[in-house]
């Protein structure tokens, strides 16, 4: 039996589109648009989030 790694979980805040180029308006001396890159604050630009571990409190039942 072969094991597969768990699939990556898509970030709920950005839906996997973790970075975006935003124009600042105007152009620089060479005629290129001035842009900045904005990254998702939740996943820090990766587009995925780690799986949350299921932790049981004492005396409670865990269902997954």
FIBA-699581 format. One record per residue: residue number from 1; x, y, z of N, C-alpha, C in turn. Coordinates in steps of 0.2 Angstrom, whole numbers, always signed. Each point is the difference from the previous one (the first is absolute). Example, Ala and Ser with C-alpha at 12.3 -4.5 7.8 and 13.67 -1.06 7.14 Angstrom:
! residues 2
+-----+--------+---------+-------+---------+----------+-------+--------+---------+-------+
|   k | n_east | n_north |  n_up | ca_east | ca_north | ca_up | c_east | c_north |  c_up |
+-----+--------+---------+-------+---------+----------+-------+--------+---------+-------+
|   1 |    +66 |     -28 |   +39 |      -4 |       +6 |    +0 |     +4 |      +6 |    +0 |
|   2 |     -2 |      +5 |    -4 |      +4 |       +6 |    +1 |     -4 |      +5 |    +3 |
+-----+--------+---------+-------+---------+----------+-------+--------+---------+-------+
***
This chain:
! residues 64
+-----+--------+---------+-------+---------+----------+-------+--------+---------+-------+
|   k | n_east | n_north |  n_up | ca_east | ca_north | ca_up | c_east | c_north |  c_up |
+-----+--------+---------+-------+---------+----------+-------+--------+---------+-------+
|   1 |     +4 |      -6 |    +0 |      -4 |       +6 |    +0 |     +4 |      +6 |    +0 |
|   2 |     -1 |      +5 |    -5 |      +4 |       +6 |    +0 |     -4 |      +5 |    +3 |
|   3 |     +4 |      +5 |    +4 |      -3 |       +6 |    +3 |     +1 |      +6 |    -4 |
|   4 |     -5 |      +4 |    -1 |      +0 |       +6 |    -3 |     +0 |      +6 |    +5 |
|   5 |     +3 |      +5 |    -1 |      +0 |       +6 |    +4 |     -7 |      +3 |    +0 |
|   6 |     -2 |      +3 |    +5 |      -6 |       +3 |    +0 |     +0 |      +6 |    -5 |
|   7 |     -6 |      +1 |    -3 |      +0 |       +6 |    -5 |     +0 |      +6 |    +4 |
|   8 |     +3 |      +5 |    -4 |      +1 |       +7 |    +3 |     -7 |      +3 |    +1 |
|   9 |     -1 |      +3 |    +6 |      -6 |       +4 |    +1 |     +0 |      +7 |    -3 |
|  10 |     -4 |      +2 |    -4 |      -1 |       +7 |    -3 |     -1 |      +5 |    +6 |
|  11 |     +3 |      +5 |    +0 |      -1 |       +5 |    +5 |     -7 |      +3 |    -1 |
|  12 |     -4 |      +0 |    +6 |      -7 |       +3 |    -1 |     +0 |      +7 |    -1 |
|  13 |     +5 |      +4 |    +2 |      +0 |       +7 |    -1 |     +1 |      +3 |    -7 |
|  14 |     +4 |      -4 |    -4 |      +2 |       +2 |    -7 |     -2 |      -5 |    -5 |
|  15 |     -3 |      -6 |    +2 |      -2 |       -5 |    -5 |     +6 |      -2 |    -4 |
|  16 |     +6 |      +0 |    +2 |      +6 |       -2 |    -3 |     +3 |      +5 |    -5 |
|  17 |     -3 |      +6 |    -1 |      +4 |       +5 |    -3 |     +3 |      +4 |    +5 |
|  18 |     +6 |      -2 |    +2 |      +3 |       +3 |    +5 |     +4 |      +7 |    -1 |
|  19 |     +1 |      +1 |    -6 |      +4 |       +7 |    -2 |     -3 |      +3 |    -5 |
|  20 |     +0 |      +7 |    +0 |      -3 |       +4 |    -5 |     +4 |      +6 |    -2 |
|  21 |     +1 |      +2 |    -6 |      +3 |       +6 |    -2 |     -5 |      +5 |    +0 |
|  22 |     +2 |      +6 |    +3 |      -5 |       +5 |    +1 |     +4 |      +6 |    -4 |
|  23 |     -4 |      +4 |    -4 |      +4 |       +6 |    -3 |     -1 |      +6 |    +4 |
|  24 |     +5 |      +4 |    +0 |      +0 |       +6 |    +4 |     -2 |      +6 |    -4 |
|  25 |     -2 |      -1 |    -6 |      -2 |       +5 |    -4 |     +7 |      +4 |    -3 |
|  26 |     -1 |      +2 |    -6 |      +6 |       +3 |    -3 |     +5 |      -5 |    -3 |
|  27 |     +5 |      +3 |    -3 |      +6 |       -4 |    -2 |     +6 |      +2 |    +2 |
|  28 |     +5 |      -4 |    -1 |      +7 |       +3 |    +2 |     +4 |      +2 |    -6 |
|  29 |     +6 |      +2 |    +1 |      +4 |       +3 |    -6 |     +0 |      -4 |    -6 |
|  30 |     +0 |      -6 |    +0 |      +0 |       -5 |    -5 |     -6 |      -2 |    -3 |
|  31 |     -6 |      +3 |    +2 |      -6 |       -1 |    -2 |     -4 |      -6 |    +3 |
|  32 |     +3 |      -4 |    +5 |      -3 |       -5 |    +3 |     -5 |      +2 |    +5 |
|  33 |     -5 |      -4 |    +1 |      -5 |       +2 |    +6 |     +4 |      -2 |    +7 |
|  34 |     -1 |      +5 |    +4 |      +2 |       -1 |    +7 |     -5 |      -5 |    +4 |
|  35 |     +3 |      -5 |    +2 |      -4 |       -5 |    +4 |     +3 |      -2 |    +6 |
|  36 |     -4 |      -3 |    +5 |      +3 |       -3 |    +6 |     -4 |      -7 |    +0 |
|  37 |     +3 |      -5 |    +4 |      -2 |       -6 |    +1 |     -3 |      -1 |    +7 |
|  38 |     -7 |      -2 |    +0 |      -3 |       +0 |    +7 |     -1 |      -8 |    +1 |
|  39 |     +2 |      -2 |    +6 |      -1 |       -7 |    +2 |     -5 |      -1 |    +5 |
|  40 |     -4 |      -6 |    +0 |      -5 |       -1 |    +5 |     +3 |      +0 |    +7 |
|  41 |     -3 |      +3 |    +4 |      +2 |       +0 |    +7 |     -1 |      -6 |    +4 |
|  42 |     -5 |      -4 |    -2 |      -1 |       -7 |    +3 |     +5 |      -5 |    -1 |
|  43 |     +2 |      -1 |    -7 |      +4 |       -5 |    -2 |     +7 |      +2 |    -2 |
|  44 |     +1 |      +7 |    +0 |      +7 |       +3 |    -1 |     +2 |      -1 |    -7 |
|  45 |     -4 |      -1 |    -5 |      +1 |       +0 |    -7 |     +1 |      -7 |    -2 |
|  46 |     -1 |      -5 |    +4 |      +0 |       -7 |    -3 |     -6 |      -3 |    -3 |
|  47 |     -6 |      +2 |    +2 |      -6 |       -2 |    -3 |     -3 |      -6 |    +3 |
|  48 |     +4 |      -3 |    +5 |      -3 |       -6 |    +4 |     +1 |      +2 |    +8 |
|  49 |     -4 |      -4 |    +3 |      +1 |       +0 |    +8 |     +1 |      -7 |    +2 |
|  50 |     +3 |      +0 |    +6 |      +2 |       -7 |    +2 |     -7 |      -3 |    +3 |
|  51 |     +0 |      -7 |    +0 |      -6 |       -3 |    +3 |     +0 |      +1 |    +8 |
|  52 |     -6 |      +2 |    +2 |      +0 |       +1 |    +8 |     -1 |      -7 |    +3 |
|  53 |     +4 |      -1 |    +5 |      +0 |       -6 |    +4 |     -7 |      -1 |    +4 |
|  54 |     -2 |      -6 |    +0 |      -6 |       -1 |    +4 |     +2 |      -1 |    +7 |
|  55 |     -2 |      +4 |    +5 |      +2 |       -1 |    +7 |     -6 |      -1 |    +4 |
|  56 |     +0 |      -5 |    +4 |      -5 |       -1 |    +5 |     +1 |      +2 |    +7 |
|  57 |     -5 |      +3 |    +3 |      +1 |       +2 |    +7 |     -2 |      -6 |    +4 |
|  58 |     +3 |      +0 |    +6 |      -1 |       -6 |    +4 |     -8 |      -1 |    +1 |
|  59 |     -2 |      -7 |    -1 |      -6 |       -2 |    +0 |     -5 |      +1 |    -5 |
|  60 |     +3 |      +3 |    -6 |      -5 |       +2 |    -6 |     +2 |      -5 |    -5 |
|  61 |     -5 |      -1 |    -5 |      +1 |       -5 |    -5 |     +2 |      +4 |    -7 |
|  62 |     +4 |      -3 |    -3 |      +3 |       +3 |    -7 |     -4 |      -3 |    -5 |
|  63 |     -3 |      +4 |    -5 |      -3 |       -3 |    -6 |     +3 |      +4 |    -6 |
|  64 |     +2 |      -4 |    -5 |      +4 |       +4 |    -6 |     -5 |      -1 |    -6 |
+-----+--------+---------+-------+---------+----------+-------+--------+---------+-------+
***
